[in-house]
Amino acid sequence: MVTNTEGYIHIIEYLTEHLSLFENSVAVDKNADTVMSVIERELSEQIISICGQNTDLSFNQRNAIIREVDAVVYDLEEILSGIINNPVTKEQSNFINEFATLIKNLFDNEINTLLSQKT
């Protein structure tokens, strides 16, 4: 659905261009959520929003979206493997939020295309 699109490749490139944000950073709050937990939360919120906005999606389409999000999370785990369990910094949290919004935009575009083909 989205992980095989050029848009997804651009978003991953955007992430790699900003990897310095995740390198050698130290969270002020050592009890902060981990980078991974923030990724999961942000992506979950976006996917819930997508499904809520697109009530015409079938059960199978919703499952396909969830599988795609799992693939995105896997990619992020691979790219950020060295710091995935570190406490998140404010800057990292902001970036992850922005990244999740970009992923949502990809899904929105794909869903709009999919639903427009049904009519």
FIBAZA-54454 format. One record per residue: residue number from 1; residue in one letter; x, y, z of N, C-alpha, C in turn. Coordinates in steps of 0.2 Angstrom, whole numbers. Each point is the difference from the previous one (the first is absolute). Layout:
! residues N
NODE resi resn neast nnorth   nup caeast canorth  caup ceast cnorth   cup
NODE  NUM    A     X      Y     Z      X       Y     Z     X      Y     Z
...
//
This chain:
! residues 119
NODE resi resn neast nnorth   nup caeast canorth  caup ceast cnorth   cup
NODE    1    M     4     -6     0     -4       6     0     4      6     0
NODE    2    V     4      2     6      4       6     0     8     -2     0
NODE    3    T     2     -6     3      7      -1     0     3     -1    -6
NODE    4    N    -4     -1    -6      3      -1    -6     0      6    -5
NODE    5    T    -2      5     3     -1       7    -4     7      4     0
NODE    6    E     0      4    -4      6       5    -1    -1      5     6
NODE    7    G    -6      2     2     -1       4     6     3     -3     6
NODE    8    Y    -1     -6     1      3      -4     6     8      1     0
NODE    9    I     3     -1    -6      7       0    -1     2      7     2
NODE   10    H    -3      5    -2      2       7     2    -1      1     7
NODE   11    I    -5     -2     3     -1       0     8     6     -3     3
NODE   12    I     2     -6    -2      6      -3     3     6      4    -1
NODE   13    E     1      2    -6      6       5    -1     0      6     4
NODE   14    Y    -6      2     2     -1       6     4     2     -2     7
NODE   15    L    -2     -6     2      3      -2     7     7     -1     0
NODE   16    T     3     -3    -5      7      -1     0     4      7     0
NODE   17    E    -3      5    -3      3       6    -1     0      3     7
NODE   18    H    -4     -2     5      0       3     6     2     -5     6
NODE   19    L     4     -5    -2      2      -5     5     4      3     5
NODE   20    S     4      6    -1      4       3     5    -4      2     6
NODE   21    L    -7      1    -1     -4       2     5     0     -6     6
NODE   22    F     1     -6    -3      0      -6     5     6     -2     2
NODE   23    E     6      3    -3      6      -2     2     3      4     6
NODE   24    N     3     -3     4      4       3     6    -5      5     4
NODE   25    S    -6     -1     0     -5       4     4    -1     -3     6
NODE   26    V    -1      4     5     -2      -2     7    -6      3     2
NODE   27    A    -5     -4     2     -6       3     3     1      3     7
NODE   28    V    -3      6     1      0       3     6    -3     -4     5
NODE   29    D    -6     -3    -2     -4      -4     5     1     -7    -1
NODE   30    K     4     -3     4      2      -7    -1    -6     -5     1
NODE   31    N    -5      3     3     -6      -4     0    -5      1    -6
NODE   32    A     2      3    -5     -4       2    -6    -2     -7    -3
NODE   33    D    -5      0    -4     -1      -6    -4     5     -1    -5
NODE   34    T     1     -6    -2      5      -2    -5    -2      2    -7
NODE   35    V     5      1    -4     -1       2    -7    -5     -5    -3
NODE   36    M     1     -6     1     -5      -5    -3    -7      1     3
NODE   37    S    -1      1     6     -7       1     2    -3      6    -3
NODE   38    V     4      6    -1     -3       6    -3    -1     -2    -7
NODE   39    I     4     -4    -4     -2      -2    -7    -6     -3     0
NODE   40    E    -1     -5     4     -6      -4     0    -6      4     2
NODE   41    R     0      4     5     -5       4     2    -2      5    -6
NODE   42    E     5      3    -3     -2       5    -5    -3     -3    -6
NODE   43    L     3     -6    -2     -3      -3    -6    -7     -3     2
NODE   44    S    -1     -3     6     -6      -2     1    -6      5     0
NODE   45    E     2      6     3     -5       6     0    -2      2    -7
NODE   46    Q     5      0    -5     -1       1    -7    -4     -5    -3
NODE   47    I     1     -6     1     -4      -5    -3    -7     -1     3
NODE   48    I    -1      2     6     -7       0     3    -3      6    -4
NODE   49    S     3      5    -1     -3       6    -3    -2     -2    -7
NODE   50    I     5     -3    -4     -2      -2    -7    -6     -5     0
NODE   51    C     0     -5     4     -6      -4     0    -6      4     2
NODE   52    G     0      4     5     -6       4     2    -2      5    -6
NODE   53    Q     4      2    -4     -2       5    -5    -2     -4    -6
NODE   54    N     1     -7    -1     -1      -3    -5    -5     -6     2
NODE   55    T    -6      1     1     -4      -5     3    -2     -5    -6
NODE   56    D     1      2    -6     -2      -5    -6     5     -5    -1
NODE   57    L     6      0     4      5      -5    -1    -3     -7     3
NODE   58    S     2     -5    -4     -2      -7     2     4     -3     5
NODE   59    F    -2     -5     3      4      -4     5     7     -1    -3
NODE   60    N     0     -3    -6      6      -2    -3     5      6    -2
NODE   61    Q    -3      6    -2      4       6    -1     3      2     7
NODE   62    R    -4      0     5      3       2     7     6     -4     2
NODE   63    N    -1     -7    -1      5      -5     1     6      2    -4
NODE   64    A    -1      2    -6      6       1    -5     4      6     3
NODE   65    I    -4      5     2      3       6     3     4     -2     6
NODE   66    I    -3     -4     5      4      -2     6     7     -4    -2
NODE   67    R    -1     -4    -5      6      -3    -3     5      4    -2
NODE   68    E    -2      5    -4      5       6    -2     3      3     5
NODE   69    V    -4      2     5      3       4     6     5     -5     4
NODE   70    D    -1     -6     0      5      -5     3     6      1    -4
NODE   71    A     0      0    -7      6       0    -4     3      7     1
NODE   72    V    -3      5     1      3       7     2     4     -1     6
NODE   73    V    -4     -2     5      3      -1     7     7     -4    -1
NODE   74    Y    -1     -6    -4      6      -4    -1     6      4    -3
NODE   75    D    -2      4    -5      5       4    -3     4      5     5
NODE   76    L    -5      3     4      3       5     5     4     -4     5
NODE   77    E    -2     -6     2      4      -4     5     7     -1    -3
NODE   78    E     0     -2    -7      7      -1    -3     4      6     0
NODE   79    I    -3      6    -2      4       6    -1     2      3     6
NODE   80    L    -4     -1     5      2       3     7     2     -5     5
NODE   81    S     2     -6    -2      1      -5     4     5      1     6
NODE   82    G     5      4    -1      4       2     6    -3      4     5
NODE   83    I    -5      4    -1     -3       4     5    -7     -1     2
NODE   84    I    -3     -5    -3     -7      -1     0    -3      0     8
NODE   85    N     5     -3     4     -3      -1     7     3      6     5
NODE   86    N     3      5    -3      2       6     3    -6      5     2
NODE   87    P     1      3     6     -5       5     1     0      5    -5
NODE   88    V    -6      2    -2     -1       5    -6     1      7     2
NODE   89    T     3      4    -4      1       7     2    -6      4    -3
NODE   90    K    -1      6     2     -6       4    -3     1      1    -7
NODE   91    E     6      1    -3      1       1    -7    -2     -6    -4
NODE   92    Q     3     -6     3     -2      -6    -3    -8     -1     0
NODE   93    S    -3      1     5     -7      -1     0    -4      4    -5
NODE   94    N     3      7     0     -3       4    -5     1     -3    -8
NODE   95    F     6     -2    -1      1      -3    -6    -4     -6    -2
NODE   96    I    -1     -5     5     -4      -6    -1    -7      2    -1
NODE   97    N    -2      5     3     -7       3    -1    -1      2    -7
NODE   98    E     5      4    -3      0       2    -7     0     -6    -4
NODE   99    F     5     -5     1      1      -5    -4    -7     -4    -1
NODE  100    A    -3     -1     6     -7      -4     0    -5      3    -4
NODE  101    T     0      7     0     -5       4    -4     2     -1    -7
NODE  102    L     6      0    -2      2      -1    -7    -3     -7    -2
NODE  103    I     1     -5     4     -2      -7    -1    -8      0    -1
NODE  104    K    -3      4     4     -7       0     0    -2      3    -7
NODE  105    N     3      5    -2     -1       3    -6     0     -4    -6
NODE  106    L     5     -5     0      1      -5    -5    -6     -5     0
NODE  107    F    -2     -2     6     -6      -4     0    -6      4    -2
NODE  108    D    -1      6     1     -6       4    -2     0      0    -8
NODE  109    N     6      1    -3      0       0    -7    -2     -7    -3
NODE  110    E     3     -5     3     -1      -7    -3    -8     -2     1
NODE  111    I    -2      2     6     -7      -2     1    -5      4    -4
NODE  112    N     2      7    -1     -5       4    -5     1     -3    -7
NODE  113    T     5     -2    -2      1      -4    -7    -4     -6     0
NODE  114    L     1     -4     5     -4      -6     1    -7      0     0
NODE  115    L    -3      5     4     -7       1     1    -3      3    -7
NODE  116    S     4      5    -3     -2       3    -6    -1     -5    -6
NODE  117    Q     4     -6     0      0      -5    -5    -7     -4     1
NODE  118    K    -2      0     6     -7      -4     2    -6      3    -3
NODE  119    T     0      6    -1     -6       4    -3     0      0    -7
//
